[in-house]
Amino acid sequence: MSKREKAVQVTVDEQKQSDGTTVSALKIGDSTIGTVKPVEDRFEAQLTDGDVYRVKTVDEGVELLLRDYHLHRG
């Protein structure tokens, strides 16, 4: 028998830091699964376990965080 698909509510919270940069926090329900922040000319996607990945765009960072969530926790 196949599993039934379930809908998951994903939100992106943008937070302004004291140095003026905007950090996007990706949340599923009430738990944060990671953040995406600008670093020089690229972006850094950081998972809650501390792993950091360099990506070209915010969208690519969000996709990476979602992929990791579904692979390991979802």
C-alpha positions as CSV (number, residue, x, y, z in Angstrom):
1,M,0.0,0.0,0.0
2,S,1.2,3.5,-0.8
3,K,1.5,6.3,1.8
4,R,-0.9,9.1,1.6
5,E,0.7,12.5,0.8
6,K,0.3,15.1,3.6
7,A,0.5,18.8,3.2
8,V,3.2,20.7,5.1
9,Q,3.0,24.4,6.0
10,V,6.3,26.1,5.1
11,T,7.0,29.7,5.9
12,V,10.0,32.0,5.3
13,D,10.6,34.6,8.0
14,E,12.8,37.5,7.1
15,Q,14.7,39.0,10.0
16,K,16.8,42.1,9.9
17,Q,20.0,41.8,11.9
18,S,21.8,44.7,13.7
19,D,24.4,45.0,11.0
20,G,21.7,45.6,8.3
21,T,21.7,42.2,6.6
22,T,18.5,40.3,6.1
23,V,18.4,36.6,7.2
24,S,15.7,34.3,5.9
25,A,14.6,31.7,8.4
26,L,12.8,28.7,7.0
27,K,10.2,27.2,9.3
28,I,7.9,24.2,9.2
29,G,5.2,24.6,11.8
30,D,6.9,26.1,14.8
31,S,10.4,24.7,14.3
32,T,13.1,26.4,12.3
33,I,14.9,24.0,9.9
34,G,17.6,26.5,8.8
35,T,18.6,29.9,7.6
36,V,19.8,31.6,4.4
37,K,21.9,34.7,4.7
38,P,24.0,36.8,2.3
39,V,27.7,36.5,2.5
40,E,29.8,38.6,0.1
41,D,28.4,38.0,-3.4
42,R,26.7,34.7,-2.6
43,F,24.5,33.2,0.1
44,E,25.0,30.7,3.0
45,A,22.4,28.1,3.8
46,Q,22.8,26.8,7.4
47,L,21.0,23.8,8.8
48,T,20.0,23.7,12.5
49,D,22.7,21.0,13.1
50,G,25.4,23.4,12.0
51,D,26.1,22.3,8.4
52,V,26.8,25.3,6.2
53,Y,26.5,25.3,2.4
54,R,27.4,28.1,-0.1
55,V,24.7,28.7,-2.7
56,K,24.1,31.2,-5.5
57,T,20.6,32.4,-4.7
58,V,18.1,32.5,-1.8
59,D,15.8,30.1,-3.7
60,E,18.6,27.6,-4.1
61,G,19.3,27.8,-0.4
62,V,15.6,27.3,0.4
63,E,15.5,24.2,-1.9
64,L,18.6,22.8,-0.2
65,L,17.0,23.2,3.3
66,L,13.8,21.6,2.2
67,R,15.6,18.7,0.5
68,D,17.6,18.0,3.6
69,Y,14.5,18.2,5.8
70,H,12.6,15.7,3.7
71,L,15.6,13.4,3.4
72,H,16.5,13.2,7.1
73,R,13.5,14.3,9.1
74,G,10.3,14.2,7.0
